[in-house]
Amino acid sequence: MKGARSLPPVARAIVGGDRRALARAITAIENGDPGAGPVLKALFSRARQVPIVGVAGPLGVGKSSLLNLLVGHLRGLGRTVAVIAVDPSSPFSGGSVLGDRIRFEGRADDPGVFFRSMASRGAAGGVAAATLEAARVLAAAGFDIILVETVGSGQVDVAIREIATTRVVVLVPHLGDEVQTLKAGLFEIADVFCVNKTDLPGADSAQRDLADLVAMFPAGSGWVPRIVGTSTTVPRGIAELWEAIQAHESFLDSSGTRRAGERHRLATEIVGLVRDRVGRELTHQLERDADLRRLLDRVVAREIDPRTAAERLRPTVRRQS
Amino acid sequence: MKGARSLPPVARAIVGGDRRALARAITAIENGDPGAGPVLKALFSRARQVPIVGVAGPLGVGKSSLLNLLVGHLRGLGRTVAVIAVDPSSPFSGGSVLGDRIRFEGRADDPGVFFRSMASRGAAGGVAAATLEAARVLAAAGFDIILVETVGSGQVDVAIREIATTRVVVLVPHLGDEVQTLKAGLFEIADVFCVNKTDLPGADSAQRDLADLVAMFPAGSGWVPRIVGTSTTVPRGIAELWEAIQAHESFLDSSGTRRAGERHRLATEIVGLVRDRVGRELTHQLERDADLRRLLDRVVAREIDPRTAAERLRPTVRRQS
């Protein structure tokens, strides 16, 4: 049994506010570096359960500008904020090409703000698991609120569903046909809708349409999604956006659903890690293990089909004693 | 041992050209319906290895119009074509919200063209596996060429990498900062670059920039990506695009890499199916099995962390006798 004081040096540095140690730990998570393991394990019990606010929405709706203003608002309230931009598009390049781009200009010297973009190359359990692990490290480092921005991808938005405590979906009054598709997928994950660019014509009718849609879908959890109008040019609606997020966070506590959500997130994380391990080991075995290799040979020769081959592989998961 | 003549009725109908049976089979694949299994198994050995051309690229580059023209060109050459639009954005809605939208207008009565959009809800092994299975069914149904269009998602573009025999990445001369990100991820998967909208200014320099980039990356396989300029308004470049795709398909045969690619695709497919099964079973077990449930309880109570919990679960894959 380890006491809290016996943290490994890297974990202690992170808890103590060392930003470079923090950044390196997130890089290790991103790259699936086994060195991340001990740090994550040590920090798990230290990570306070802070709001993890997922911000999803199609490209071009102004998510980045909105987040910039939200960060400013939260700093004005005296809260510290970490922003993770999840960038799924470059799994081959080894790290996000967005890099730690200088987006939060004027905040570079503010230790109360941390910005980081993440890709998912090699991350154990996939992008959702890596983002959740990074969020925990950020919580252990003392940040009050974690904002997770996704860069325009339906699949990853779905992954964010798994890890965020509050999900904000950002839309704009007028969207093309292809983007309607994205909206439909995003609709079902929203705790808060943010209609951005309300300085454009059609904003009122967009909010009314959304309200009609929300009324049509009975909320199983008892939470009725809030709709907030914002503009980043004026700017306006930022305080209301934060209030809507806070209202949902309060609902999680008052309704008792926070604990169920946390349990579900942890189960999903464990399953993701195990799935990932099975995938790695089986990929290896299919070339190295003579028996499995013959099985693959037969599929390549079209003697048996992939589903039959998969059915002949019997995976079992046992708890080690 | 079953002979080719003893195909199940649905499989026989598909091979015989029944389009409704074909559409239903793809829906079953999409929904993860176990009923798809026997049909897929029966058709696996019947599916000719036809070109599967993945067409990826950011939203707004004109992929749909381009594909429409490419289909017209191929029909003019007497080839039959099936188009799968992979739409990852709505896994909750149960099927693609794009539906079988009427995009290939004027071709509704042409039995040589089949259009289908697919979501990935519940599909065994994920969106890539489902798309590959659908492509095989389409090949068994007699289509000469399968085009797979992805709807603006980095992660899914990556999945397409796994299943396409030739990968076309579509770009336009000028793209914003966020889209640069997508380009970087797409760069490494391209066998053919298509610079669309060459009627816009900057097309020549975009093609030169791409050529410089291509020259910088040594092609491990020996294939040097082709760069083709197209315009769907003029239109122009469509025949050249098809020639570039064909050149890559010929390279796969002449270099002997087609067989290795097919083996890799099949291995990935089997691994995906097994991973998926492990995930489903473990998710179930974590709530139902008393021992695993206690393990999850301890994680929820922060006594142990998710990685440690995952390590205590020992997955093994054995070949059944």
Interface residues (C-beta under 8 A of the other chain):
Chain A: G37 L40 K41 F44 S45 P58 L59 G60 D87 P88 S89 S90 P91 F92 S93 S96 V97 L98 A124 V127 V151 G152 S153 G154 Q155 V156 D157 V158 E178 V179 Q180 T181 L182 A184 G185 L186 E188 I189 R259 E262 R263 L266 A267 T268 E269 I270 V271 G272 L273 V274 R275 D276 R277 V278 G279 E281 L282 T283 Q285 L286 E287 D291 L292 L295 L296 V299 V300 R302 E303 D305 P306 R307 T308 A309 A310 R312 L313 R314 P315 T316 V317 R318 R319 Q320
Chain B: G37 L40 K41 F44 S45 P58 L59 G60 D87 P88 S89 S90 P91 F92 S93 S96 V97 L98 A124 V127 V151 G152 S153 G154 Q155 V156 D157 V158 E178 V179 Q180 T181 L182 A184 G185 L186 E188 I189 R259 E262 R263 L266 A267 T268 E269 I270 V271 G272 L273 V274 R275 D276 R277 V278 G279 E281 L282 T283 Q285 L286 E287 D291 L292 L295 L296 V299 V300 R302 E303 I304 D305 P306 R307 T308 A309 A310 R312 L313 R314 P315 T316 V317 R318 R319 Q320
